[in-house]
């Protein structure tokens, strides 16, 4: 008997997903993204951390997100059976989301699907930041930090900090100060092709975060660029919820 397609399953609380894969004729393989992505013919990410890990692994196949938050169209856990059956039957649409390459100076440091943040390592410590789009200075402000959010990430921390929620199809990023010194500081929607932020003056160490991870520190006058690199293909089935829906 021929086994069905190998389906990599990444995340926690995967029992229901594994059962759905088996019921649909697939062969589930549960593991970390880095260990299952390359050898899987299909991928299911359960939870937002799993989706971010899959995105960093840059898969060549479309991933089906399950209970993965508002960033992309995600399937609720109670609809997994129908969704997995449609996914493995190739009855889905594909939605593409940019994966941002984060560079400090000349070196690539990380990838991010949702957002990039510079933030003071100590609470309530203000630094000065500058944001540039190509040769254009967008803003300079004092704040605890600044977040650059992709459309997929604009409904997360950037929104909580007062920024706009972008359409998933927007070719832009939201730039949002975090706890700015001036309460009337603007937020900006800017192109993503040549976006950078730098620390102009710091009173404490400044951490660089890519999605859910601290990936390093940024020194004064050091530029951090965030530009689209690869993209993540997301499988959208009838059960997938709108990214505008509440989590």
C-alpha positions as a printed NumPy array, in Angstrom:
array([[  0.   ,   0.   ,   0.   ],
       [  1.31 ,   3.487,  -0.905],
       [  1.473,   5.99 ,   1.898],
       [ -0.14 ,   9.394,   1.434],
       [  1.819,  12.657,   1.251],
       [  4.265,  13.396,   4.04 ],
       [  2.795,  16.241,   6.061],
       [  5.063,  18.128,   8.436],
       [  3.176,  19.26 ,  11.55 ],
       [  4.837,  21.973,  13.638],
       [  3.618,  23.338,  16.961],
       [  1.944,  22.284,  20.182],
       [ -1.503,  20.743,  20.734],
       [ -1.131,  18.787,  17.495],
       [ -3.125,  15.636,  18.335],
       [ -6.258,  16.794,  16.517],
       [ -4.251,  17.886,  13.496],
       [ -2.391,  14.577,  13.333],
       [ -5.706,  12.696,  13.449],
       [ -7.095,  14.917,  10.678],
       [ -4.034,  14.301,   8.489],
       [ -4.352,  10.544,   8.935],
       [ -8.094,  10.671,   8.193],
       [ -7.348,  12.579,   4.974],
       [ -4.824,   9.951,   3.866],
       [ -1.637,  11.776,   4.753],
       [  1.406,  10.66 ,   6.728],
       [  1.997,  13.139,   9.574],
       [  5.489,  13.883,  10.834],
       [  5.554,  16.027,  13.973],
       [  8.672,  18.004,  14.75 ],
       [ 10.467,  21.342,  14.833],
       [ 10.279,  23.397,  11.657],
       [ 13.974,  23.032,  10.878],
       [ 13.702,  19.24 ,  11.023],
       [ 10.537,  18.683,   8.972],
       [ 10.319,  21.479,   6.379],
       [ 12.752,  20.124,   3.8  ],
       [ 11.333,  16.602,   3.684],
       [  7.617,  17.433,   3.774],
       [  5.243,  17.557,   0.82 ],
       [  2.798,  19.669,   2.849],
       [  3.085,  21.701,   6.063],
       [  0.719,  22.582,   8.883],
       [  1.698,  25.141,  11.533],
       [ -0.299,  25.005,  14.78 ],
       [ -0.066,  28.285,  16.702],
       [  1.655,  31.562,  15.882],
       [  5.137,  30.546,  17.183],
       [  5.022,  27.51 ,  14.883],
       [  4.057,  29.667,  11.911],
       [  6.969,  32.024,  12.597],
       [  9.38 ,  29.1  ,  12.856],
       [  8.116,  27.708,   9.544],
       [  8.508,  31.128,   7.912],
       [ 12.135,  31.364,   9.064],
       [ 12.787,  27.957,   7.489],
       [ 11.604,  29.327,   4.096],
       [  9.537,  26.337,   2.886],
       [  8.972,  25.677,  -0.805],
       [  5.365,  24.478,  -0.268],
       [  2.289,  26.324,   0.971],
       [  1.686,  26.068,   4.716],
       [ -1.737,  25.705,   6.335],
       [ -1.881,  27.85 ,   9.516],
       [ -4.063,  26.552,  12.355],
       [ -4.953,  28.71 ,  15.371],
       [ -2.098,  30.992,  14.321],
       [ -3.492,  34.404,  15.254],
       [ -4.618,  37.296,  13.066],
       [ -1.488,  37.851,  11.013],
       [ -2.54 ,  35.535,   8.193],
       [ -5.726,  33.678,   7.364],
       [ -5.805,  30.841,   9.883],
       [ -8.063,  27.837,  10.51 ],
       [ -9.755,  27.5  ,  13.942],
       [ -9.005,  24.278,  15.792],
       [-12.638,  23.203,  15.625],
       [-12.563,  23.249,  11.807],
       [ -9.333,  21.307,  11.321],
       [-10.913,  18.17 ,   9.85 ],
       [-12.537,  19.857,   6.868],
       [ -9.611,  22.226,   6.373],
       [ -6.956,  19.497,   6.282],
       [ -9.059,  17.406,   3.909],
       [ -9.334,  20.346,   1.485],
       [ -5.628,  21.176,   1.875],
       [ -4.43 ,  17.663,   1.078],
       [ -6.878,  17.516,  -1.849],
       [ -5.189,  20.659,  -3.254],
       [ -8.509,  22.499,  -2.911],
       [ -7.133,  25.814,  -1.681],
       [ -5.947,  29.236,  -2.778],
       [ -2.484,  30.611,  -2.128],
       [ -1.748,  33.87 ,  -0.352],
       [  1.782,  35.26 ,  -0.386],
       [  3.302,  37.155,   2.546],
       [  6.736,  38.843,   2.502],
       [  9.476,  37.593,   4.78 ],
       [ 11.659,  40.533,   5.785],
       [ 15.447,  40.281,   5.78 ],
       [ 16.795,  42.18 ,   8.787],
       [ 20.33 ,  43.485,   8.349],
       [ 22.608,  45.329,  10.72 ],
       [ 25.365,  46.965,   8.723],
       [ 26.502,  44.497,   6.049],
       [ 25.336,  41.272,   7.717],
       [ 21.959,  39.536,   7.557],
       [ 20.922,  38.909,  11.129],
       [ 17.427,  37.471,  10.97 ],
       [ 14.167,  36.959,   9.11 ],
       [ 10.778,  38.273,  10.202],
       [  7.263,  37.546,   9.002],
       [  5.409,  39.968,  11.301],
       [  7.578,  42.768,  12.634],
       [ 10.994,  44.158,  13.47 ],
       [ 11.464,  46.139,  16.664],
       [ 14.167,  48.231,  18.261],
       [ 13.472,  48.746,  21.952],
       [ 15.332,  49.879,  25.046],
       [ 16.637,  46.968,  27.08 ],
       [ 15.591,  48.695,  30.319],
       [ 11.929,  49.632,  30.907],
       [ 10.987,  53.322,  30.505],
       [ 14.388,  54.294,  29.086],
       [ 14.155,  56.613,  26.079],
       [ 16.419,  56.516,  23.035],
       [ 16.35 ,  58.588,  19.857],
       [ 15.489,  56.89 ,  16.556],
       [ 15.53 ,  57.918,  12.914],
       [ 13.507,  56.238,  10.165],
       [ 14.491,  56.511,   6.496],
       [ 12.798,  55.386,   3.291],
       [ 15.487,  55.389,   0.615],
       [ 17.052,  58.869,   0.642],
       [ 14.038,  60.367,   2.425],
       [ 14.117,  61.002,   6.176],
       [ 10.664,  59.936,   7.358],
       [ 10.959,  60.794,  11.034],
       [ 13.191,  61.348,  14.   ],
       [ 11.784,  60.927,  17.489],
       [ 12.519,  59.963,  21.084],
       [ 10.755,  56.86 ,  22.392],
       [ 11.197,  53.592,  24.241],
       [ 11.404,  51.903,  20.837],
       [ 10.046,  51.625,  17.313],
       [  8.305,  48.783,  15.503],
       [  8.295,  48.158,  11.734],
       [  5.37 ,  45.878,  10.899],
       [  4.535,  44.024,   7.707],
       [  0.849,  43.795,   6.705],
       [  0.768,  40.394,   8.422],
       [  2.181,  41.907,  11.603],
       [  0.3  ,  45.197,  11.602],
       [ -2.574,  43.753,  13.662],
       [ -0.191,  42.698,  16.439],
       [  2.11 ,  44.811,  18.589],
       [  2.087,  47.716,  16.12 ],
       [ -1.697,  47.974,  16.427],
       [ -1.501,  47.753,  20.226],
       [  0.939,  50.693,  20.114],
       [ -1.593,  52.739,  18.12 ],
       [ -0.61 ,  51.933,  14.538],
       [ -2.876,  51.11 ,  11.576],
       [ -3.92 ,  47.63 ,  10.477],
       [ -2.797,  47.187,   6.864],
       [ -4.521,  45.202,   4.148],
       [ -2.796,  41.841,   3.575],
       [ -2.259,  42.927,  -0.046],
       [ -0.543,  46.211,   0.824],
       [  3.033,  46.609,  -0.402],
       [  4.007,  48.681,   2.605],
       [  5.059,  48.62 ,   6.252],
       [  3.663,  50.382,   9.308],
       [  6.204,  52.343,  11.362],
       [  5.037,  52.951,  14.936],
       [  6.927,  54.576,  17.845],
       [  6.701,  52.677,  21.134],
       [  5.841,  54.911,  24.118],
       [  7.094,  58.116,  22.421],
       [  8.309,  61.043,  24.491],
       [  5.925,  63.357,  22.59 ],
       [  2.345,  62.161,  22.795],
       [  1.366,  63.523,  19.359],
       [  4.023,  61.599,  17.398],
       [  2.746,  60.338,  14.048],
       [  2.649,  56.787,  12.676],
       [  3.698,  56.144,   9.095],
       [  2.904,  53.774,   6.226],
       [  5.928,  53.551,   3.952],
       [  7.242,  51.386,   1.084],
       [  9.165,  48.298,   2.13 ],
       [ 11.797,  48.183,  -0.592],
       [ 14.38 ,  50.465,   1.094],
       [ 13.391,  50.965,   4.719],
       [ 15.842,  51.487,   7.555],
       [ 15.948,  52.678,  11.146],
       [ 18.898,  53.813,  13.229],
       [ 19.658,  54.67 ,  16.836],
       [ 20.691,  58.317,  16.921],
       [ 21.309,  58.494,  20.647],
       [ 20.804,  55.94 ,  23.385],
       [ 20.593,  56.091,  27.154],
       [ 20.599,  52.325,  27.546],
       [ 21.245,  49.245,  25.423],
       [ 18.864,  48.861,  22.472],
       [ 17.645,  45.367,  21.616],
       [ 16.823,  44.242,  18.085],
       [ 13.857,  41.878,  17.856],
       [ 12.655,  39.936,  14.815],
       [  9.158,  38.58 ,  15.396],
       [  9.257,  36.788,  18.732],
       [ 13.043,  36.723,  19.24 ],
       [ 15.762,  39.035,  20.495],
       [ 18.484,  38.685,  17.847],
       [ 21.051,  41.23 ,  19.001],
       [ 21.755,  44.812,  20.015],
       [ 22.095,  47.997,  17.973],
       [ 24.778,  50.595,  18.622],
       [ 24.337,  54.364,  18.195],
       [ 24.459,  55.477,  14.532],
       [ 24.184,  51.851,  13.391],
       [ 21.602,  51.335,  10.641],
       [ 19.128,  48.453,  10.58 ],
       [ 17.504,  47.702,   7.228],
       [ 14.307,  45.703,   6.798],
       [ 13.647,  44.696,   3.199],
       [ 11.47 ,  41.99 ,   1.602],
       [ 13.397,  38.838,   0.785],
       [ 11.624,  35.537,   0.26 ],
       [  7.892,  35.079,   0.777],
       [  5.711,  32.643,   2.676],
       [  2.936,  30.936,   0.73 ],
       [ -0.135,  30.35 ,   2.915],
       [ -2.875,  27.879,   2.   ],
       [ -6.321,  29.487,   2.251],
       [ -9.29 ,  27.113,   2.521],
       [-12.986,  27.799,   3.102],
       [-12.472,  27.43 ,   6.85 ],
       [ -9.674,  30.028,   7.009],
       [-10.686,  33.087,   9.007],
       [-10.257,  36.644,   7.792],
       [ -7.148,  38.404,   9.144],
       [ -9.478,  41.191,  10.257],
       [-11.407,  38.845,  12.547],
       [-10.716,  38.967,  16.276],
       [ -8.418,  36.216,  17.537]])
